[in-house]
């Protein structure tokens, strides 16, 4: 059913980021209300004044999904493919353009909850597109391929990067050399270097790898393949934290070289950039759809291949601050591409202006550690009981003490008296308030302390060695806005 929608053109600023090598991926943490949306697919007409929409995953799943489209059964009509978002089983679902479910299957072990990225292309030249999958954060970088009915050949899959990299993989697929068979292009998520790899349909590397940015950049990169009059080019965007740069690479000899680059958003933007290829004017060549990855409104903007802005549209409700997934599809068979969008859990879920930060949500009894705006760790805590509440403060790590004795006497025989020697991993954040390890109880997730923030000793060890003197710390009952800039803070740049 078509629903008329008034679409507001907007211009916004934001910021973004995720995790370094060695950090466990965090995929089961609670989502902020402004990051959580159902995986409802919208298919927009080119004027963005009306859309068709349908629900994919269960409405209780609020982490969105990842979109692709293609003709997987060879009937000349495209299907819509969606991979699950984070925090749920790694499902892939196939729908027709009317929203009818055709197929559903697991791409990885059911216990994996890092999300499934999808691409669709004809890898073997048989006229039927395959579904290629890549994992989000939290498992080895195993890319796989499936027939449209969910079946596959054994063995199925290959490692796109080193086995111990768990920052997630992004994928697109397109015929780069004109032989009628698509290649698979992969890029790493945050924590991996800006390493673009190209494989054939048998997962054989084509020896055309390149680094899109400085080798030591670790903020993740996003790929797209654009059809141009000169042939296919590869566009690469920075996924988080750094300036919102998009680079275009063209084929030269047996490799790829930079052609041009531009900013997709204002230079101060720190929400990262995701990109997709879209043919806006039905000329057979692609423009670029670009959007942020968290911490900003869901503005979808269209750029030509030189970076000129062609249009800007708000494709989720104005309160949404999560990510998006975008694909083009000729849904009505008129030869013009419609734009499919769906919400997606953000890469950038923390503060946009701080290199590192520690948030303690007293209502949730949970600590969040952010680096470059990306969540790198979270765990349950015990804050102060009602009689001795943990204060709500915006502060910093004042000092650090490996082992400390805590003692307090409220008077002879007072049951609140305590004497706790040999407490490990102590970080002073405000007055007598510390974040520290705990050995005298295991009731984390419930208030237990006299104002300090109690952690499991192993969690205290981690945060003690990760945080620095001066790292910002906030304690609160309701989380502050992501783009709230603490007084005296300047925008970090790389």
Residue, then its C-alpha position, 0 to 999 in steps of 0.5 A: x500500500x502506498x503512503x504519501x510522505x512529506x519529505x523534508x530536505x535537511x542539512x546536518x552535522x554529526x560524528x562517528x566511529x568503532x573498535x581497534x584490534x584486540x577489542x571484543x566486538x560489542x553487539x548485544x548491548x542495549x540500543x539507545x531509543x534514538x538508535x532503535x528502529x524496526x527493519x521496515x523497508x521503504x521503496x521510494x519513488x524518485x521524487x521522494x514524495x511517496x513510498x511503498x513499505x513492508x516489514x521484514x524481521x519481527x517488530x521486536x527486533x529493533x536493530x534494522x538490517x542490511x539491504x541489497x537487490x538483484x534477480x536471483x531466480x533469472x526471471x528478469x525481475x529483481x528481488x530484495x535481500x535483507x541481512x539481519x542487524x546486530x543483536x539477533x540471529x544471522x538471518x538472510x531473507x528474500x522478498x519480492x518487490x511487493x514485500x512477500x517473503x520468498x526465502x529465509x536462511x541462516x548465513x552463519x552460526x545461529x549464536x552469531x549476533x553481529x549482523x549480516x551484510x549482503x551483496x547480490x550479483x551473478x558470480x558465474x554468468x548463468x543469468x541468476x544472481x548469487x547472494x554474497x554475505x559478510x559478517x558484521x563485528x564479532x567473528x572471523x571475516x568469513x565471506x560466503x555465497x548462496x543460491x537464491x534458495x539458500x543452498x550452497x556448495x561445500x566448502x562455502x566461504x573464504x576469509x577476506x582478511x586475517x582470521x583474528x580480525x573481528x571488526x566486520x566486513x563490508x561487501x559489494x559485487x559487480x562485473x569489473x572487467x566485462x567478462x559477464x561474471x561479477x567480482x566481490x569487493x571487500x573492505x574492513x570495518x573499524x579496527x582494520x586497515x583501509x585494505x580493499x580486496x577483490x575476489x572472483x566468484x570462487x573467492x580467489x584473490x585477483x591480485x588487485x588489492x589496494x589501500x584507499x587511505x593511509x595504512x595506519x588508518x583504523x576507522x573502517x571503510x565502505x565500498x560501492x561500485x559505480x557505472x560510469x561512461x569510462x567503465x566501473x569505478x570503485x568508490x570508498x568512504x570512511x566509515x567513522x570519526x575521520x573527515x567524511x571523505x569519499x575517494x574514487x578509484x579507477x582501473x589502471x593496468x592491473x590495479x586501481x589508482x585514485x581518480x578524485x576525492x571529495x567531502x560528502x558532508x561538512x568537514x567537521x562531520x564525524x558521523x562517518x559515511x556509508x555509500x551506495x550506487x544509485x542511477x537517479x536519472x535512468x542514463x545507465x550510469x550511477x550517482x552516489x547515495x551517502x548517509x551518516x553512520x550514527x549520531x545524526x538525523x537520517x539524511x540521505x543525500x545524493x552526489x554526482x561523481x565529482x561530489x556535487x550535491x544533487x538532493x537531500x532527503x530525510x528518510x526516517x523520522x526526525x528523532x532517529x539517530x541511527x544508521x541506514x542501509x540503501x539499495x537501488x531497485x527497479x521495483x515497478x519495471x519501468x526502467x527507472x530505479x527506485x531507492x530502497x532504505x532501511x534503518x540500521x544500528x549505528x556504528x557511531x553510538x557514543x559521543x562525537x567529540x571525544x577520543x575516549x569516554x566512559x559513560x555510566x548509566x545508573x538506570x541501566x546499571x551499565x558502563x559503556x566505554x567509547x573510543x572515537x564514538x564507537x562502543x568498544x566495551x560494556x558491562x554491568x556495574x553496581x552503583x550506589x544504593x538509595x541511601x548512598x547514591x552515585x552522584x550525577x557528574x560530568x568529570x574525568x579520570x582524576x587518578x589511578x591506583x592499582x590497589x587500594x583499601x576502602x574503609x569508613x566508620x559511621x559510628x560504633x556498631x553501625x551496620x554500614x561500616x566497612x573495611x575492604x582491603x586489597x581492592x584492585x584497579x581503582x580510578x578516582x572520578x569525583x571526590x571520594x567516588x571511584x570506579x573499582x574492582x569488587x570481590x565482596x559481591x557478585x550482584x552486578x546489575x543492581x545498586x550495591x555500593x556506597x556511591x562508588x561504581x563496582x565492577x567485576x575485577x576482570x572488567x575493572x582491569x580492562x577499563x583501568x588499563x584502557x582509560x587514561x588520566x583525563x578521560x571524560x566520565x559521565x554518570x547519568x540516569x538519562x543519556x545525553x545527546x550524542x552531539x552534546x559537546x562538553x564545555x571546553x571540548x574542541x572537535x577532534x580531528x585526524 
